[in-house]
């Protein structure tokens, strides 16, 4: 589970695919609701950032699938997929706790 960056990332669908292949996670805002697309434990999923599970983590709101291709076409939000929702969504980088951001000062 990452932390949502403040600055938006401009991504069309093809750019989103490349971004996810490289970074494996991104925050996606759809109509004022926040979701987290991630690849964890061998599965791709979309999680609802406003609903936490019993471990205090974002709750899954899509099925778990093994490939990114499956995930982006999987209907999970009122019959719509990530592919369907991309054009109207806003994306934000997921900053991983404990990971260094390139160019960021390192505390000694």
TIRO-780613 format. One line per 8 residues: for each residue x, y, z of C-alpha. Coordinates in pm, 1 decimal, decimal comma. Each point is the difference from the previous one (the first is absolute). Layout:
BEGIN
X:Y:Z ~ ... $
END
This chain:
BEGIN
0,0:0,0:0,0 ~ 154,8:326,6:-106,1 ~ -51,6:364,6:75,1 ~ -172,7:217,4:-257,1 ~ 223,4:267,3:-154,0 ~ -142,5:351,2:-18,5 ~ 81,0:68,3:-365,7 ~ -219,0:-146,4:-273,9 $
146,1:-222,1:-270,2 ~ -142,3:50,4:-348,5 ~ -57,2:-346,1:-152,6 ~ -205,6:-121,3:-292,7 ~ -85,2:-370,7:-17,7 ~ 317,6:-110,9:-179,8 ~ 217,1:209,8:232,7 ~ -181,8:-150,0:299,7 $
84,8:-351,0:-121,1 ~ 368,1:90,6:-30,9 ~ -1,5:172,6:337,3 ~ -154,0:-301,6:172,9 ~ 241,5:-239,3:-168,9 ~ 285,5:209,5:137,7 ~ -128,1:118,8:339,9 ~ -267,7:-269,8:74,6 $
-223,6:239,1:194,6 ~ -183,6:329,2:-37,0 ~ -281,3:194,4:165,8 ~ -302,3:70,7:-220,0 ~ -271,7:252,2:85,3 ~ -335,2:-62,9:-166,0 ~ -285,2:245,4:61,5 ~ 144,0:108,8:335,4 $
63,9:-354,9:122,6 ~ 352,5:-132,9:50,1 ~ 118,9:-341,5:-120,6 ~ 337,1:-173,6:3,0 ~ 114,0:-219,4:-289,1 ~ 272,9:-236,8:114,0 ~ 186,8:-322,6:-62,8 ~ 54,9:-183,0:328,2 $
66,6:-362,3:87,5 ~ -10,3:-99,7:-367,8 ~ -339,4:157,2:-73,8 ~ -126,9:321,9:-155,8 ~ -294,9:166,0:172,5 ~ -186,1:325,3:51,5 ~ -51,4:104,9:359,2 ~ -239,4:248,0:157,8 $
203,6:251,9:199,6 ~ -302,9:107,2:200,2 ~ -71,2:-347,9:137,4 ~ 257,6:-173,7:216,5 ~ 8,1:-372,1:73,4 ~ 57,5:-156,8:342,9 ~ 377,9:42,0:-46,1 ~ -34,9:375,9:-58,5 $
76,4:-32,7:-371,7 ~ -203,7:117,6:-298,8 ~ -282,0:-243,2:-84,7 ~ -6,2:-182,5:-331,8 ~ -283,1:114,1:-225,5 ~ 96,3:-202,7:-306,7 ~ 73,5:-364,2:-51,2 ~ 363,4:-102,4:33,0 $
151,9:-86,3:-338,9 ~ 345,9:-110,6:-105,6 ~ 60,8:235,9:-293,2 ~ -23,5:373,5:-54,8 ~ -186,8:-65,8:-327,7 ~ -274,6:-177,6:193,7 ~ -22,5:271,3:263,6 ~ -39,0:297,1:-233,2 $
-293,5:-163,4:-182,0 ~ -168,1:-146,6:311,2 ~ -333,2:170,6:82,9 ~ 8,5:96,6:369,0 ~ -161,1:343,7:41,0 ~ -363,3:2,8:-110,8 ~ 93,2:-227,0:-291,6 ~ 294,1:216,2:-107,3 $
366,4:-99,8:-25,0 ~ 320,4:194,9:58,2 ~ 15,4:37,0:-379,6 ~ -351,0:151,5:-4,6 ~ 77,7:235,3:289,5 ~ 349,3:121,1:-96,6 ~ -100,0:304,8:-206,2 ~ -211,3:147,4:282,1 $
239,6:-85,8:282,2 ~ 281,9:181,3:172,6 ~ 315,0:-193,5:90,6 ~ 257,1:46,3:276,2 ~ 329,5:-171,9:69,3 ~ 11,8:-247,2:286,7 ~ 288,8:87,3:227,7 ~ 121,3:-310,0:177,4 $
85,4:33,4:367,1 ~ 365,2:-76,9:56,4 ~ 86,7:45,3:-368,4 ~ 221,3:288,3:-95,3 ~ -129,4:249,0:-254,2 ~ 268,3:90,2:-258,6 ~ 137,6:346,9:74,1 ~ -154,5:13,1:346,8 $
230,5:90,4:287,7 ~ 93,5:-294,8:218,2 ~ -22,8:53,0:374,1 ~ 314,8:-107,2:186,3 $
END
